[in-house]
Every structure is written in structure tokens, then in C-alpha cells.
Amino acid sequence: MSFSTSSMPSQTPVTEEDGLDVIDRVSEMCFGLFMALTFVGAVSTGLSGPDAARTMLRAALGCNLAWGLADALMHVVNTVAERGSRLSLVLAVQRSPDSAGGVRLIRNAMPPLMNSILTDAELESLRARLMQLPSPSEGPRLHLRDLLWAARVFFIVVLSTFPVVLPFVLLSDVSKALLISRALTLAMLFAGGFALGRHAGLNAWLAGLGMVMLGVFLTIAIIALGG
């Protein structure tokens, strides 16, 4: 795997959009919220004294820093893997001994919905276009923009920590801070579910409420487990 700063890799035969869409951004935010909520609920009852808020902030932030880094690295790995899969498909189609085999390879790589509506004639047209492309001579490459998108993943996860832990910094009453923290988390989960619902063409309000219910279920589980 090599590193390049070009925005359009010369060996990549298709236009690539490997950034974060709405689903990715909301998923990373919810992941950060769930991680912070779980961690805060697990350790809040054992904290007391004047340094409790700082201890909570350091603990929750440290947790999401670690998970944000892990998630960012996995984003890079998934990006390179998907890019390699596309390159492998192009090579396989170009090396197919006949057009029927190339069409079959393309059909097998299609999502189920697209597979059900595209005819062999349409896929043959796509196969012919792939055959005209220069054969990639290198494997999948890592570009600067991939690292920038990974950095965004990292910061989304980490920044999701602060609404959960700030009440513990601003309030001396741990019980009240825990209640406000959970309320803020549920509000953000609703916003995330609402955005996902609109993006998916679903009822945004129901999607938001569904995400809140997921958060409530997680909170109840945390309390039941002693958090």
C-alpha cells in the first residue's frame, strides 16, 4: 500500500467518494454518545469529592479518545479494502475469457436492488466501458484525503463526549449532573435519529423517537447493571 496526496488516483478506474455521508456522521456521533454514556453511568456512582468532575471528564474523554482512534483507523482500513475490492473487480472483468463471464462478475457485485432491475444488455454496456479502461498496475493506495476523513471520524467520536460529561463539570451535585447528562444525550440521539430518518426517506420524528428509545433502553440497562 502506497501513500499519495493526489485527489484522483491515476490507477483508480472509477470516481471515488470515500468520505462520510449522513449515515456515517450520525452513526459515529451515536457511537461516541453511547460509549460516553455507558462509561459515565458505570463510574459516576463511585465518584465523590471536589475532584469528581475532573475525574469524570478525564475518564470519559480518555475512553472516547481511545475508541475514536480505533474507529478512525478502521475507517482507513475499510476505505482501502473497499478500494481494493473495486480494483479487483475491474481486473477480473478485463481478464474474463468471454463477455458472459464479465457480465456475471458485475452482476454478482451489484447490490440486490440494482441486480434485480438491470438487464444483461445494460450490464454488457458497463462491461464494455470497463474493458476500455487502462488496467490498474498497482494495488489500492492511501491518499491524504483518506486521512482527513479518518480525522473527522476521530473528532466526531471525541466531541460527542462533551455533552455527556459537561454537566459533571458545571454542577457539584452528581445525581443532578447525571440526570442532565442523560437528558442531553437523549436529545442528541433524537437529533441523530431525525437526521437519519430524513436521509432514508422515513418518518423523521419516528426515527428520532426510535433512537431515543434505544438510548433509554441502554440507560436502563446501565442503571440495572449498577451504573
Phi, psi and omega in degrees: 000130182248170182241136180219150177260002180286146181278338179233098183298134185293333184269358181268118189277359180228157175290130187251136175233088186256019181280194182260123174269187182301318181297316180298313184296314180293320180298318179294320178298314180296322177300314178297319179296314181297319179297312181295318180298316179296316183292316180298316180296328183285329187250350187296323184290343181264004182258143175200166178094174185293337181265009183298318182296314180295322178297317179297315181297314180296319182293312182292319179294319178298321178299311183284336172297315180295313181289327176296319177296315179298318181293321178296317179296321178293328176297318178296315180299314181295322179298313180295320180296316180294321178295319177296324178296320179293319178297320179296323179295316180298315179298317181297320179294317182293331181267359180295137184291339180213166183294325180298320178294321178295318177298319180296320178296318179294318180297321180293335180271351183283147170298154184306318182295312179296324180297327184281340185251343181271134179273166177299326179296319178292320178291330177295322177296320177294320179298319180297322179291322178294326179294334182278347180284150175293139180292130178296129182264351181234165175281185181297140183245150178262130184245163181301321182295332177296319178291326178293320177293322177296323177296324177294320175302313181302312184288328176297314180296316183291315182294336177294346180289323193295317177300334182281325187258342183302321178303328179287336178279323185272338183241143178273339179277109184297319181297315179293319179298321179295320179296314180295321179301314180292324179294316178297321179297315180295324178296318178292324176296321177298315180299319178295316178296322178299315179296319178296319180298315179295320180294324183271000181075022179262178173291110187297322181293318179293321178296320177297316179295324178296320177293324176297317179298323176297319177294320178297317179300317179295319179296317178297320179296321179295316179296318181296331180271004175103007180274000000 
